[in-house]
Amino acid sequence: MAASSAAALPTSDQDQLGVLHEVGSILGSVPDFEQALHRILESLSERLQMRLGTLSLLRGDRELAIEIASGLSQDEIDRGRYKVGEGITGRVVASAKPVIVPRISSEPLFLDRTGARTSDDKSHSSFICVPIQLQGEVVGTLSIDCPWVDDANLHRNVRLLSIVAGMIAQDVASRRRERAELASLHDENLRLQGELKERFHPANIIGNSRAMEEVGEMIGKVAPSDATVLLRGESGTGKELVADALHYHSLRSSRPLVKVHVAALPESLVEAELFGHEEGAFTGATEAREGRFERADGGTLFLDEIGELPPGVQVKLLRVLQSRQVERLGGSAPRHVDVRVVAATHVDLERAVAGGRFREDLFYRLNVFPIYVPPLRERKSDVLLLADTFLERYGRKHGKPMRRISTPAIDMLMSYHWPGNVRELENCIERAVILSMDGVVHGHHLPPTLQTAAASGTNLSGSLEMMMSSYEREILVEALKSTRGNMAKAARALGTTARIFAYRTRKLDIDPREYRS
């Protein structure tokens, strides 16, 4: 028995060169790291009569775990963990030297953590473990169980395994870098998810009015559930921000949030975008493509402007909501999807149902948990809070240190009826930031739509002189505010003399002392 085993082992230099040539060929031709190492272990199994073979890598600084194995089950692989210096494998890492155990059963330091060897296996098998080193650092081990023949043959096998370990060291290093990068990406993903949760927390949806407090309370109640939510309100009120908050505070927050702006899609493409299509389903469909429902699987699908959905697509959407299955255009096999739907509309859906433009059964399917997002004119107490937030945001964006909004500009913001809601306010403040040269938003920086008689308090029945005086008064007051009542500094800031500045303030009945602090 021993003689036949010996004949099968690579006893000559030529035999060993054959093994090394095969290992090199595998590394050069098999691009997948795991597949290549499995092939190498299979080759060693044939050449060295190997019964078990493992490649273990360091995870962190102190623990070694089996990465690739031949002859072990997954449970046995999972058990194969050693601290540096622990057992034979741990000692190889600590010493950076190979170890030979002629008979496993006679070595008390051999721990057999995997539990893969029987008593008979241990009595008739030798164990060889060599370090895998990269630039003088041990990064793992390569080990085999093989039949004992004689000590000389074991030493030849150690030399062979050491060379193989050197050949695969670069691939092992790549594997470690890949694992480190994946761990880093995982940590970064968790960090970004945490930031998104914080950014879209209901409390961070700007507004301290009672109306917005109620919206925040409703988000907090429905977000953890899978209930379909219908967001209602005028355009520009922030319905998309509410949808973000619903997703990032749900149990689906780690899964995709996919958004579809229905009104922005051509009617002919809405169905394909939502449900996907197979190759050749229509002209131009050169390849199969998954739809938004499939992309949102496990997460949330936000359907903005749902009231603009074509009647033909409404039927299919209702079917998907009922069955949780989508069927691609040109396909025949339904695909199961696990998607939470959040829809939004500025359309009066009840009127659309009465007029036959929107399916009644679809309306009731969507209207499970309605949330009304109020227009800005119904939450006037939030205007200044929102304006200050946008002032800071766009000051950073455009590299301008913005300090405040002038009193006349505040009056104009508060007097305006805001038909475009929060979106219009945001655009107004960004425009004002761009125009401002002194870090202050003045009334003349706001759009002409806000500078009406009702918005600005200007009496158009008055004379041109009165209107110009009102404008001049604003400029002088803002200069005094900026210089804390110092007339000389205010005059220099406006490019005039202190005498002229004092004359103009007396004429307009402005007391500089009121602005000292």
Sequence and secondary structure as in RCSB ss.txt:
>XXXX:A:sequence
MAASSAAALPTSDQDQLGVLHEVGSILGSVPDFEQALHRILESLSERLQMRLGTLSLLRGDRELAIEIASGLSQD
EIDRGRYKVGEGITGRVVASAKPVIVPRISSEPLFLDRTGARTSDDKSHSSFICVPIQLQGEVVGTLSIDCPWVD
DANLHRNVRLLSIVAGMIAQDVASRRRERAELASLHDENLRLQGELKERFHPANIIGNSRAMEEVGEMIGKVAPS
DATVLLRGESGTGKELVADALHYHSLRSSRPLVKVHVAALPESLVEAELFGHEEGAFTGATEAREGRFERADGGT
LFLDEIGELPPGVQVKLLRVLQSRQVERLGGSAPRHVDVRVVAATHVDLERAVAGGRFREDLFYRLNVFPIYVPP
LRERKSDVLLLADTFLERYGRKHGKPMRRISTPAIDMLMSYHWPGNVRELENCIERAVILSMDGVVHGHHLPPTL
QTAAASGTNLSGSLEMMMSSYEREILVEALKSTRGNMAKAARALGTTARIFAYRTRKLDIDPREYRS
>XXXX:A:secstr
 HHHHHHHS  SHHHHHHHHHHHHHHHHH  SHHHHHHHHHHHHHHHTT SEEEEEEEETTTEEEEEEEES  HH
HHHH EEETTSHHHHHHHHHTS EEES GGG TT   TT    HHHHHHEEEEEEEEEETTEEEEEEEEEEE   
HHHHHHHHHHHHHHHHHHHHHHHHHHHHHHHHHHHHHHHHHHHHHHHHHT GGGSS  SHHHHHHHHHHHHHTTS
   EEEE  TTS HHHHHHHHHHTSTTTTS EEEEEGGGS HHHHHHHHH B TTSSTT  S B  HHHHTTTSE
EEEETGGG  HHHHHHHHHHHHHSEE  BT  S EE   EEEEEESS HHHHHHTTSS HHHHHHHTTEEEE   
GGG GGGHHHHHHHHHHHHHHHTT    EE HHHHHHHHH   TTHHHHHHHHHHHHHHH SSSEE GGGS GGG
 SHHHH   TTS HHHHHHHHHHHHHHHHHHHTTT HHHHHHHTTS HHHHHHHHHHTT  GGGG  
